[in-house]
């Protein structure tokens, strides 16, 4: 086994059915299956090099040394890779996003998917897609969904070995768009990890879990038949429930903002005018607008007219995590 340098690029993803709450926080084993679409214009590029001359891991995120919290998570993930590769060598890690971090656009998903692929290859390992998904999940739960391409389902499983993501359909199967209305680029005040931990304190969680099997089946059917109305109604319901649980947790978590509400109200108005567009939300203030490709320009044009929207990112279904020779150092 030879150590070297590797660079990987991974897409973020938008969950149609959300991951919120863990059965096992240490292994990030979720309470339920979740379904998502990779986002081709919201990506992370990460370069990893194992270097015997290093006395400690060097972590740079967005051209700055990682803060304490970021460093703890990245080093813990490198330790997982070192354990798999049976090495102790320290690593140099540089990572860069092309979209806002920590603002509810699943930056940890693309970050840990890219880190998992780059670090294992730099350590001389060639993991299968399933093995990479399992590894990425331990860094950030939703990262497991950024390993396969296109439309993806994360199987909750019963243990670490069978909790991983699989492709439902390739990117080309359905020409959907996710038009992200960015109303804040500021890192959210409560991270998803804390939100997952608090979920069980909401008495609405049990009702959501009871309703999910039917909703998951509905979303799978909507994807298989390319039924946007069926998909849209299901994802809006699921997004609202996630935030309801967050707001009724102890302590309560509020990701909503006036700008978010303004965008949601606009979506309802546009749909009343005949524009087929639906919203979903992650754990953050920004709004994901789901439509078909033919309507994406119209949706993007309209959302740019909302005063609170500071940036618009239009995404098609994205590819699997992949290697590149365009390194960051």
N, C-alpha and C positions, 0 to 999 in steps of 0.2 A: 504494500500500500504506500503510495507516494502522496505527500502533502503538497498543496499548491494554492493557486488562486482561482476563484470562480465568481462569476457575476450572474445573477438571475433577475428577471423581471416578472412581477406578478400583478394581476389585476385585483383591485378591490371588488367587492360584490354588494349587491343590494338584496336583502332578504325579503322575499315575498311572504313567507311564513317565518316568524321571528324565532331567534334563540334568545330566551330570557329566563335565566335561572339554571342552576347546576344541581345534579345529583351528587357530584363529587367535584368540589372546587379545585382541589389540587391537580386532578387530571383533566379538568374542564369537560366532564361528562355531562351533557345537557339533559334537561327534563323531558325534552321532546325533539322529534325530527324537525328540521327546518329546510326551506327551499329558497334558492337564490339564483340571481343572474350575475355573471361576471361583467365588469364595466371596463370597456376597452380604452377609455381616456382618463381613467383614475388608477394610476399604476405606481408601484414602488420598484426602484432599481437598487440592488444591494450587492456590494462586492465584499467577499470574505477571503482573507489570506491567512493561513496558519504559518507562523514564523517562530522558529526555535530561538531567535534572538530576543523575543519579547519576554518581559518579566510579568506582564499583566495584559489583559485584553484591552484593546484600544477601540472605543465605540464612538463613531461620529455620525450624527443624524442631522441631515440638512445643513451640512457644513459647520456644525457646532458639536462640541463634545456633548455626549449624552448627559442628561441630568440624572440625579441619583435614582429616581424611580425607573426611568428608561433603562439605565445601566443594569439594574438588578434583573429586570425581565430578560434583556438580551444575553447577559452572562449566564443566567439560568438555562437559557435555550442552548447556548454554546456548550454548556456542560452536558446536556442531553446528547448533543452530537458527539462530543468527545467520548462519552460512555459507549455510544454505538461503535465508534471507530477505534476504541481502546487506545486513546492517545491522551496526553496531558498538555500538549502544545497550546500556547496562547494564540489568540487570533486578532487580526486587524479587521474591523468591520466598518464600512462606510455605506450609508443608506440615504436615499433621497426620493421624496415623493414629487409628483407633478400636480398635486392637489392639496388642499388644506388638511393638516393633521389634527386628530382629536376633536373634530367638529361634527361627528355623526356621519362620516362618509366611509366608515370602516377602514380607517388607515392602518389599524393593527392587523386587519385581515391580510392586506397585501404585503405589509411589512414582514409578518412572520412566515407567510408563504414564501416570499422571496428569500428570507434568511434561511429557511429550512433547506431550500434547494441549493442555494449558493454554498452554505456551510457544509452540507453533506458531500457535495462534489469536491469542494476544496479539501475535505478530509479524506478523499479517495473512495467515497462510498457512492453506489449507484442504487438508490432505493426505488422500489416500485411506486406507482401513483398512490396505491393504498397506504404503503408505509410512509410516504411523504405526508399524506393527509393526516395520518395518526400523529406524526411528529409535529406538524404545524398546529394541530389542535391543542397541543399541550402548551404552546406559546400564547396562542389567542384562539379561543374556540372557533370563531368564524373564519379563521385563517385556513381551516381544513377545507372550506368550500372554495377557496381561491386556487387550489391545486388542480382540479379538473377544469376542463373548458366548458364554456357556455352556460347552460341551465343545469343546476346541480342540486342534489338532495343530500343533506347530512343525516346519516342514520345514527340515531341516538345510541343504539347498542346497549349492551349490558356490562361491558368492561372496556378497558382501553383498546383491546385488540379488535373489537368490532364496532367502535365508534369512529366513523370516517365518512368522507363524502364521495359520492358517485355521480357521474354525469347522467342527467335525464335526457338531454337533447344537446346536439352540438350548436355552436354559435349561429350557424347558417340556417337552423331549423325555422326560426321565427324572427323576422326583421323588426324586433322591438327596439324602442329607444327609452333610455332613462335620462330625462332632462333634469339635472340637479339644479334647483334654485338655492343658491348659497346666500343665506341671509346673515351668516356670521362665520368668520374665519378664526374666531377666538376658540382656544381649546376649552371644551366643556368643563364645567366646574365639578361634576361628578362622573368619574370614568365608568365604563361598562362593567368592569370587574366589581366595583362597589354596588352597581345596580343589580347584578346577578345575585350578589350575596343578600341584598335586601328584599329580593322578590318574594321569598317565602313568607315575609311578614304581611303581605297584602292578602286579605281574605278573598280577593277576586281571582287569585292565581288558580285555585282549584277549579273554578268555573271555566277558565280559559283552557286548562289542560283537558277537561272533560269534552270541550267542544272541538279540540284540535284534530282528532282523527278524521272527522267528517270534512273539516276545512282543508286539511292536507290532501284528501282524496279529490276535493273540488279543484284545488289548484293544480294537481297533477293532471286532471282531466282537461282543465282549461288550457294548460300548456300543450297537451297532446293534440287538442283540437283547434289550437290557436284562437281561442274564444276570449277576446279582450274584455268584454263586459263581465263574464264570469270571473276572470282573473282579477279585474279591477275591483269588483265588489268585495271579493274575499280579502284582497290585500289591504284595502282601506279599513275593513273591520279589524283585521289583525293588528294593524299599526296603531289604531286607536286603543285597542285593548292593552298593547304593550305599555303605552303611556299612562293608561288608567292604572295599571299595576304599579308603575313607577311612582305615580302621584299618591297612591294609597299605601305605599310601603312605609316602614318606620325606620328612620325618618323619611318623610316624603321627598321625592326627587322630581323637580320640575325642569324639563328640557324645553317646554313650550316658550314661544316668544311672540310678540305682536306681529313680527314679520312672517313667522310661520303660519299664524292664523290668517293673515291677509292672503297668503298664497293658497291655502286650502279653500278659503272662500272664493277666490278667483277660479279655482279648478271647478267648483260646483257651478259657478256661473257659466263658464265656458262649456261645460257638459250640457247645460240647459240650452245652449245655443247650437248644440249638435256636434261639438268637437269632442271626439272620443279620447279622453285623457283622465287618468286616475292618479291619486297620490299614495305614497307610502312614506314612512318615517323610520329612521333608525334612532338610536339613543343619542339625540343631538338636535340642534335647532333647524337644520336644513331639510328641505322637502324634495323628495324624488318624484318626478312626474313621469308616469309610464304611459306610453302611447306607441302607435305603430310608426314606422319610418316616414310614411307619407305625410304625417301630421307634425313631425318633429320641428320643422322650421317655424310653423305657425305657433306651436307651443312655446318655443324658445323666444320668438319675437314678442309674444304677449307677456311672458314672465319677465323679460328685461324691462318692461314698462312699469313694473311694480317697484315703488321707490325703495323698499327695504332690501331688494335683491341686489347684492354687490357683485355677483359672478354667476355665470351660467355654464355648466359643463354638460355637453351632450354625449351620451355613451351608447354605443351599440353593444350587443353581446360580445364578451371578451374571451380571449384564448386562455389556455392552461398556462400555469407558471412555466417559464422556459429560460434556458441559458443563453447568454450573449457574450461576445468577446469585447464589448464596449465597456471596459472597467471604469470604476470611479477613481482609482488610483493605480 
